[in-house]
Amino acid sequence: MIILGIESSCDETAAAVYCENQGMLSNVLYSQVELHKHYGGVVPEIASRSHIEKIPHIIAEALEGVRITLQDIDAIAVTNGPGLPGSLLVGLCFAKSLAYALNKPLIGVNHIEGHIFSACIEHDIPFPFICLTASGGHTALFHVTDYGAYTCIGTTADDAAGEAFDKVAKSLNLGYPGGPLIEQLAHEGNYRDYRHYPRLRRRDTNFSFSGIKTAVLYDMIKREEYDKEKKLFTSPHTRAPIEIASSLLVAMGDILADRITTALQHYPAKALTFVGGVACNKYLRARLKSVADSHDIIYAHPSAQYCTDNGAMIAFVGNYKALQGKYDPLTLDIFTSSHSSKQHVS
């Protein structure tokens, strides 16, 4: 069985081809980061227009790279939510058109489900396992018992982890996206906790990152490093951004490790996976691997190409849904959620 996967939930236009017997054959992605960098976040209208322009070419490239034609495809899998409405509609309408014209089955895929099983593309992960998904738009914990069988056991009440990184980076005048820039500065600071930001201690497996983001801002104001009126970082000390970034990342590591430890106390698990855009962060990977090692379970994360939004994870989920006979009608619609997409500006 050969599956074409299409992803356009936010600001990446992506397509991939997955073969049941041969694995992932192609994975092509166009990132809109440069288009949105000036605005400090994703502009929905710009995102959807870019998807319209790029999606035919991305799909063609995914097929041509492995010498497969549309006629060779057995089913078309596409993200239908959650995400930005305009972006989702572009991908879903294109997939529907292909399915109708080629008389191929259509499979709607939950974007989050794609991330949950993205580590399974390259790793043989035993069930059940705990999965942490973290990006600019969502942070949640899942207990996964089989392909397509999972339960959300923790979510965020406010900001997602990646969104907190982006907002602190913006306060430091670093630019967008903030995660990689924060990690780079934290590395220069040797991942030390210079400023001891407060951690919200909880007894459950839910997250809240708005508090730590606000604590960072108030600390900068208290130290006269930030101008509230001009909304600019003003510290003349070159070490200040390094100390802030390093302290923030250590605190985030503590929070994530604490919630996962709690989850492992309440849910049986043979493995821990870390997925989503934030899973590119090497420091956080190391922190979560330590948690897994201390509980004597397997730890895994996807390679970088499968951490950010991508068509491969959609094709992979589409494959097992096809094997389970879970197809969708051409009346399939999108669905959205207030915590489903990356930080965006209106």
N, C-alpha and C positions, 0 to 999 in steps of 0.2 A: 504494500500500500504506500502510495506517495502523496504527501500532504503539502499544500501550499499554505503558509501562514502569513497573515497580513496584520501589522500593528500600526495604529495611528491614534492612540488615545490622548497624546499630548503634543510634544514637539519633536518626536522622532518618527520619521517615515521609514518603515522597515518591512522586509519580506524575507522569507526563508523557505527552503524545501527540505522536508524530512522524509526519509525512507525507513520503513519499519525494519528492514533487514540490514541496511547500510548505515543508518544513523543520520546525522545532520549533513546534508549535501552542500547547502549554501546558506549564507546568512549575510544579508546586505542591509545597510542602514545609512540614512541621511539624517544628520543631527542639525537642528536649527539653532544651536547655542549662539552662534555669531549673530543671527537675526534678532535675538531677544536680549543680548548682553547689554545693549544701551539702556534698556528699560528696567533692568534689575530683576526680571522675571518674565514669564511667558505671557505674551499678548495673544489671547485666543484668536482674534481675527487674522493676525499675521500667521499664526500656526496653521489654521485651516486653509488659508490661501496657498501656503507653501506645500501642504499635503496634496492639494489638487494638482499643483505643478509637478510634483516629484513622483507621485505614486505609480504612474504607468512605467516610468523609467526604472524605478527600484525593483518592481516586480519582473520586468524584462531582464534586468541584470541578474536577479536571483535565478532565473530559469536558464539564461544563456550560459552562465558560468559553469553549469553542470550538464549542458546539452540536453535539456529537458524542455518539451513543448507543453503548452497548456493542455493539449489533448492527452498527454501522459499523466496528468494530475488526476488522482482518484477522488479528492475532496478538497474543499477550500475552507480553511479555518480563519476566522477574523475576530479581532477584539471588538466586542459590542458594549463594553463598559467595565468598570467606571472610567471616567475621564472627562475631557472637555467636549461638550456636545458637538460643536462644529467639526472638531478633529475626528471624533468617532464616526460621524455621519459620512465623512469622505471615505474612510476605509470600508465601512459597512456597505455603502452604496456601490462602491467599486467591486467589492466581493460579490454582492448580490448580482450585479450585472454579469460578471464572469460566470457565476453559477448558473444563471438563467440561459445565457448564450451557449454555454458548453454542456448544459444538462448534467452538471456535477452537483453532488450534495454540498450543502452549506452547514458549517459548524460555528456557532457563536461561542466565543471563549471569554470568560471573565479575566480581565487583565491581572487581577491579584492572583488568581489561580495559576496563571502563567508564571508569575514570579515564584510562587510557592514550589512549583515543580521544576524550576529552572536549574537547580543544582543536580537534578536527576539526569539531565542531558549528558553529563560527563562522569557522574559518579553512581555507583550501585549503592543506594542508600536503603538500609533496612527499615521496614515499618515496625512499630510506629516511630515517628520522630517529631521533634519540636522544630518549628520553622519561625525564624524572625525575619519579617519583611520590613525593610526600611529604605525610604527614599524621600524626595522632597514633598511628596504628596500623601504618603501613608506610612505608618509604623504600627505593626501588629504582630501578635504571636498566634501561631496556629498549632493545633495538635493534629498530625496527619497520620491516618491509619491505613490508607491505600490510595491508589491513583484515583483522583476525583473525590476522595472521602476525607474531609478535613473539617475541623471546628475552630472557630476563632475563640481563643481563650484570653485575649488581651488586646486592647487597642489604645489609641491616644485620645485624650479628652480635648486636646487643642492642637498645637503645632505638631507636625511630624518631625522626625529627627533631622532630615535633610533640610527642611524649612527653617529649623532653628539655626543650622549652620549658615544658610543663605542670609538670614536676617542679621546675624552677628557679623558676618563678612561685610554686609552692606554698611553696618555701623562703623566698621574699620576702614571703609573706603577701598575695599579690596576688589570689588567687582562680583560678577555672577558667571557661573555658579560658584557658591562659596565653599562647598565641601572640600574639593581638592586644594583650595588655597589655604583653608584652615589647617588641613593635614600637613601641608608643606611647612607652614610656620611652626606648628607643633613639633615637627621633626627637628627643626632648628633649636627648639627649646628642650629637646631630649625628653619630651613627654612628661615634664614635671608639673606638679600642681602648685603653681606659684601663688594663686589668688584664692584658693579654697572656696569656690562657689558652693552655695548650699545645694544639697541633693534632697529631692522630695522623697522621703522614705514612705513606702506603702507596704501593706500586707497582702496585696493582690497582685495580679499580673498586668495591670493597666499602666499606661504611660502618661506623662504630662511634661512637655518641654517648654511651655510658655514661661514658666517660672524661672528656669535657668537662663533663658534668653533675656528676661527682664532683669535678673540679678546681675548679669554681665553689663547691661546698659547702666544700671544704677551705680555699679561699682566704678565705671568709667566716669560718670558724672561727679561722683564723690571725690575721685582723684583728679578732677579738673582735666580730664582727657577727652571730654566730649562736649560739644557746644549744642545744647538742646534747641536753641533758636534756629541755628543754621543747619542742624542735623548733620554735623560733621565731626569726625575724629580729629582732634587737635593736638594730641600729645607730641612733643618734640623728641621724646625718647624712642629710639629705634627698637629698643627691647620690649616696649609696651605691647605692640601687636603680637609678638612672639609669646610673651607671658600669658596674654589673654587667650590666644588660640590653643596653647598647650594646656592651660588650666581647663578650658571648655571641653577639649577632647577627652581629657582624663575623667572629668565629671560625667560626660556622656557615657564613657566606658563603664563607670561605676553603676550608673542607672540601668543600662542594658544588662549588665552582668547580674545585678540584683534581681531584676524581674525574671530573667531566665532561670536563675537558681530557684526562685519561688515556684516557677512552672514545673521544673524537674522534680520538685518535692510532691507535686500533686498529680502529675500525669506520667504514665509509663512511657519511656522513650529509649530507643537504642541508638539514636543519633540526634545531633543538633545541626541545623543548617542556617546559614546567614545569607539572605538574598536581597535584591534590590540595589539601586544605585549607591547607597551608603555602604554596601558590602564591598565596594572597591577600596574602602579605607583599611589600610594594612594594620594600623594600630588596633582598631576595633576588631578586626579578624583575630589578632593575637589574643585579645582579651577574652573573646568568646571561645576560642580554642582552649584556653586555660580552664574555663568553666566546664567544657565538655570533658577534658582530661581529668579534672577533679571528680567527675561523676562516672569515669570509665566508660564513656560512650564515644561513638564516632563523631567527628566534626567535618563539615564540608561546606564549601561556598562555590558558586559558579566562577568561571574565568571572567575577566572584565567584559568581554563581548556579550555575555549573557546576564550581566548585572543590571545594566541600564535597560530601558525599554527596548525590546527586540522582537523580530519576527520568529526567531528560533523557538522561543518558549511557547509561542502561540501555536506553531506547527506541531511541537511535541505534545502539548495538551490535546490538540486536534486529533492527533494519531490515536491516543488511547480512548478518546471519546468516540472516534469512528469504530474502533474495535468493540466498544460497548454498545454500538448502534445508536448513539445519541446525536442525531442530526436535527437541524432546525429548518422551519419553513422559510420561504422568501419574505414572509411578513415579519420576520425577526426585527426587533427595534433596539435602539440603544438604551442604556440606563446610566445615570450619573449619580454622584455622591459628593457631598460638600468636602469630604476628606479624601477624594479619590485621585485628584490630579496634582501635579506639581504646583508650587507657589506660582500664581499668575496675577497679572494686573489687568484691570478692566479699562 
